[in-house]
Every structure is written in structure tokens, then in C-alpha cells.
Amino acid sequence: MRLEREPFEEETVNLTPLIDMVFLLLVFFLAATTFARAEVEMDLDLPQSTAGKNDRESHLLVVNVMRDGRIRVDGRELTPEGLRQRLRAAAARDKDQAVLIRGDATAQFGVVAMALDACLGARLSKVSVAAEPESGPR
């Protein structure tokens, strides 16, 4: 009895799913580092504080006051009137919008006070000021 054999085909590993997973992981890590960099991108020297708490809000609007008095929100430089408009728009979307004001330790207090006033003008009640915890024994 004669059995016919099929021609020998070399078996290969299908790499398509592996390439898809690597691509998805790459996109995930690029997006994650972009979101994590939002608050850290500003080179601010925050003042130190012994009291306070470390809250992580999910929808936190971060207002950065630079040492030369410039105001930045989400990587964009804003005028005082632009900040007021931005805060009013945020309050219109969510009345419980949390705002974190990060002012440089050498920034003029008037600019930080203006940012606080803009938050109050927008009727935002969850407003906090960022500071570095004091190091050393108390």
C-alpha cells in the first residue's frame, strides 16, 4: 500500500499578535508618561510647610505661578483674565472642581493671591495651595 505524503511545509510562528501587543504597550506607556508629566513639567521651587495633607484628586486643575509672575495651566500660558475665564468654564462643567495652586517660593504673593481670587470669583470651593513638606525633625 502506497501512502502519499503532503509536501513538507516549514512551520512558522505567527508574530502578528506579538507585534500588536508591543505596539499597544508602547502607546499605553507614552500616554501614561504624558499624563504623569503634566504637573511635574514646571520647574517650581515650592515653599515648605509642616501642616497639610497630601490629596490626590482625580480631576485636579493645576494652576502654576512661575517666579517671574507668569501663569500656566495645562502647559499653556494664561493672562489673569484668561485664568478667570478658564476657572469659570471649569466651574460651569463641575461645581465641585478641585483646583491646586502651585506658586514658586520666590513668586510675588500678589499673583498667587490673584489666582486665589479668581477661584473665589468662579465660586470654586475646593482650592488648595501646594507646598513641599518640611524635611527634618520637628
BAMARFI-878546 format. One record per residue (C-alpha): residue number from 1; residue in one letter; x, y, z. Coordinates in nm, 3 decimals, m for minus. Layout:
N
KEVEX_NUM_A_X_Y_Z;
...
# end
This chain:
138
KEVEX_1_M_0.000_0.000_0.000;
KEVEX_2_R_0.132_0.330_m0.102;
KEVEX_3_L_0.060_0.642_0.110;
KEVEX_4_E_0.109_0.979_m0.040;
KEVEX_5_R_0.260_1.238_0.183;
KEVEX_6_E_0.190_1.606_0.158;
KEVEX_7_P_0.483_1.822_0.068;
KEVEX_8_F_0.680_1.928_0.371;
KEVEX_9_E_0.584_2.276_0.490;
KEVEX_10_E_0.802_2.454_0.737;
KEVEX_11_E_0.607_2.563_1.040;
KEVEX_12_T_0.648_2.925_1.148;
KEVEX_13_V_0.540_3.125_1.446;
KEVEX_14_N_0.284_3.393_1.376;
KEVEX_15_L_0.432_3.718_1.512;
KEVEX_16_T_0.133_3.941_1.438;
KEVEX_17_P_m0.027_3.916_1.786;
KEVEX_18_L_0.310_3.979_1.950;
KEVEX_19_I_0.370_4.291_1.739;
KEVEX_20_D_0.017_4.412_1.821;
KEVEX_21_M_0.078_4.372_2.194;
KEVEX_22_V_0.413_4.552_2.180;
KEVEX_23_F_0.253_4.838_1.988;
KEVEX_24_L_m0.034_4.867_2.239;
KEVEX_25_L_0.209_4.866_2.532;
KEVEX_26_L_0.416_5.137_2.364;
KEVEX_27_V_0.109_5.355_2.315;
KEVEX_28_F_m0.002_5.294_2.675;
KEVEX_29_F_0.333_5.394_2.824;
KEVEX_30_L_0.363_5.701_2.601;
KEVEX_31_A_0.019_5.818_2.710;
KEVEX_32_A_0.088_5.740_3.077;
KEVEX_33_T_0.412_5.938_3.084;
KEVEX_34_T_0.244_6.231_2.910;
KEVEX_35_F_m0.030_6.245_3.175;
KEVEX_36_A_0.214_6.198_3.463;
KEVEX_37_R_0.434_6.479_3.335;
KEVEX_38_A_0.155_6.741_3.344;
KEVEX_39_E_0.222_6.858_3.700;
KEVEX_40_V_0.594_6.791_3.706;
KEVEX_41_E_0.681_6.981_3.390;
KEVEX_42_M_0.710_7.314_3.568;
KEVEX_43_D_1.038_7.382_3.740;
KEVEX_44_L_0.897_7.541_4.054;
KEVEX_45_D_1.065_7.579_4.389;
KEVEX_46_L_0.767_7.525_4.620;
KEVEX_47_P_0.766_7.669_4.971;
KEVEX_48_Q_0.786_7.429_5.264;
KEVEX_49_S_0.507_7.352_5.507;
KEVEX_50_T_0.477_7.148_5.823;
KEVEX_51_A_0.098_7.118_5.816;
KEVEX_52_G_m0.127_6.996_5.542;
KEVEX_53_K_m0.231_6.680_5.372;
KEVEX_54_N_m0.143_6.501_5.053;
KEVEX_55_D_m0.464_6.470_4.850;
KEVEX_56_R_m0.477_6.318_4.505;
KEVEX_57_E_m0.783_6.448_4.323;
KEVEX_58_S_m0.886_6.269_4.006;
KEVEX_59_H_m0.990_6.581_3.813;
KEVEX_60_L_m0.750_6.834_3.955;
KEVEX_61_L_m0.695_7.165_3.776;
KEVEX_62_V_m0.337_7.273_3.844;
KEVEX_63_V_m0.252_7.646_3.826;
KEVEX_64_N_0.123_7.713_3.820;
KEVEX_65_V_0.253_8.058_3.918;
KEVEX_66_M_0.609_8.099_3.794;
KEVEX_67_R_0.876_8.303_3.973;
KEVEX_68_D_0.850_8.579_3.712;
KEVEX_69_G_0.471_8.606_3.760;
KEVEX_70_R_0.358_8.407_3.454;
KEVEX_71_I_0.057_8.180_3.500;
KEVEX_72_R_0.041_7.838_3.333;
KEVEX_73_V_m0.247_7.590_3.325;
KEVEX_74_D_m0.218_7.258_3.139;
KEVEX_75_G_0.106_7.371_2.975;
KEVEX_76_R_m0.044_7.692_2.837;
KEVEX_77_E_0.042_8.040_2.950;
KEVEX_78_L_m0.261_8.245_3.051;
KEVEX_79_T_m0.328_8.609_3.132;
KEVEX_80_P_m0.513_8.686_3.457;
KEVEX_81_E_m0.835_8.735_3.257;
KEVEX_82_G_m0.770_8.408_3.069;
KEVEX_83_L_m0.731_8.232_3.406;
KEVEX_84_R_m1.062_8.375_3.527;
KEVEX_85_Q_m1.236_8.253_3.210;
KEVEX_86_R_m1.077_7.909_3.240;
KEVEX_87_L_m1.186_7.876_3.603;
KEVEX_88_R_m1.542_7.993_3.526;
KEVEX_89_A_m1.563_7.736_3.245;
KEVEX_90_A_m1.436_7.463_3.478;
KEVEX_91_A_m1.689_7.564_3.745;
KEVEX_92_A_m1.969_7.558_3.486;
KEVEX_93_R_m1.875_7.199_3.391;
KEVEX_94_D_m1.832_7.078_3.750;
KEVEX_95_K_m1.930_7.281_4.055;
KEVEX_96_D_m1.704_7.059_4.270;
KEVEX_97_Q_m1.395_7.117_4.054;
KEVEX_98_A_m1.078_7.095_4.265;
KEVEX_99_V_m0.801_7.347_4.199;
KEVEX_100_L_m0.439_7.327_4.312;
KEVEX_101_I_m0.234_7.647_4.300;
KEVEX_102_R_0.139_7.582_4.277;
KEVEX_103_G_0.329_7.904_4.334;
KEVEX_104_D_0.706_7.932_4.324;
KEVEX_105_A_0.857_8.024_4.663;
KEVEX_106_T_1.006_8.340_4.510;
KEVEX_107_A_0.694_8.441_4.314;
KEVEX_108_Q_0.517_8.762_4.405;
KEVEX_109_F_0.238_8.696_4.651;
KEVEX_110_G_0.007_8.927_4.456;
KEVEX_111_V_m0.003_8.686_4.161;
KEVEX_112_V_m0.085_8.389_4.388;
KEVEX_113_A_m0.350_8.599_4.564;
KEVEX_114_M_m0.497_8.693_4.224;
KEVEX_115_A_m0.519_8.321_4.136;
KEVEX_116_L_m0.697_8.253_4.467;
KEVEX_117_D_m0.932_8.545_4.399;
KEVEX_118_A_m1.006_8.408_4.052;
KEVEX_119_C_m1.104_8.075_4.212;
KEVEX_120_L_m1.335_8.252_4.455;
KEVEX_121_G_m1.480_8.459_4.171;
KEVEX_122_A_m1.561_8.139_3.983;
KEVEX_123_R_m1.733_8.007_4.301;
KEVEX_124_L_m1.491_7.716_4.336;
KEVEX_125_S_m1.464_7.595_4.695;
KEVEX_126_K_m1.209_7.312_4.666;
KEVEX_127_V_m0.896_7.525_4.634;
KEVEX_128_S_m0.559_7.431_4.781;
KEVEX_129_V_m0.207_7.569_4.767;
KEVEX_130_A_0.085_7.333_4.707;
KEVEX_131_A_0.391_7.324_4.930;
KEVEX_132_E_0.675_7.082_4.989;
KEVEX_133_P_0.676_6.903_5.325;
KEVEX_134_E_0.945_7.032_5.558;
KEVEX_135_S_1.231_6.791_5.599;
KEVEX_136_G_1.400_6.724_5.929;
KEVEX_137_P_1.282_6.673_6.286;
KEVEX_138_R_1.007_6.889_6.420;
# end
